[in-house]
Amino acid sequence: MEIKDTKSVKDEQLEAAKREHQERSRALVRSGARTQESMFFISSDIAKSIKIRHRTVEF
């Protein structure tokens, strides 16, 4: 049976694009054009209204 190597190869262009986007986002926050909260994946209104229910209290 052949075992395949599953190591991921980092794409340098993808990493560079990610870093550029992060720096643009951080610059927008620093300049005041955007708030840090506005950059979140889930809006604060949704996050504040979420209620988590546990099926059981026994852990």
C-alpha positions in Angstrom: 0.0 0.0 0.0 1.3 3.4 -1.0 1.3 6.2 1.6 1.0 9.7 0.2 2.6 12.7 1.7 -0.1 15.2 2.8 2.1 18.1 3.7 0.6 21.3 2.5 2.7 23.7 0.3 2.3 27.4 1.2 1.5 29.5 -1.8 3.8 32.6 -1.6 1.5 34.7 -3.7 -1.5 33.9 -1.5 0.4 34.7 1.6 1.6 38.0 0.2 -2.0 38.9 -0.9 -3.2 38.0 2.6 -0.6 40.2 4.3 -1.4 43.1 1.9 -5.1 42.9 2.7 -4.4 42.8 6.5 -2.2 45.8 6.2 -4.8 47.8 4.3 -7.4 46.8 6.8 -5.2 47.9 9.7 -4.4 51.2 8.0 -8.2 51.9 7.6 -8.7 51.3 11.3 -5.7 53.5 12.2 -6.9 56.3 10.0 -10.4 56.1 11.4 -12.1 55.3 8.1 -13.3 52.0 9.7 -13.8 50.9 13.2 -12.2 47.8 14.5 -15.6 46.4 15.3 -16.7 46.8 11.7 -13.9 44.5 10.5 -15.3 41.5 12.5 -16.6 38.5 10.6 -19.8 38.5 12.6 -21.5 41.9 13.3 -21.7 43.0 16.9 -25.5 43.2 16.7 -25.7 39.5 15.8 -23.0 38.5 18.4 -24.7 40.4 21.2 -28.1 38.7 20.4 -26.8 35.1 20.3 -27.9 32.8 23.1 -26.2 29.5 23.5 -28.2 26.7 24.9 -26.5 23.6 26.3 -28.2 20.3 26.0 -27.0 19.2 29.5 -25.5 20.9 32.5 -23.5 17.8 33.4 -19.9 17.9 32.2 
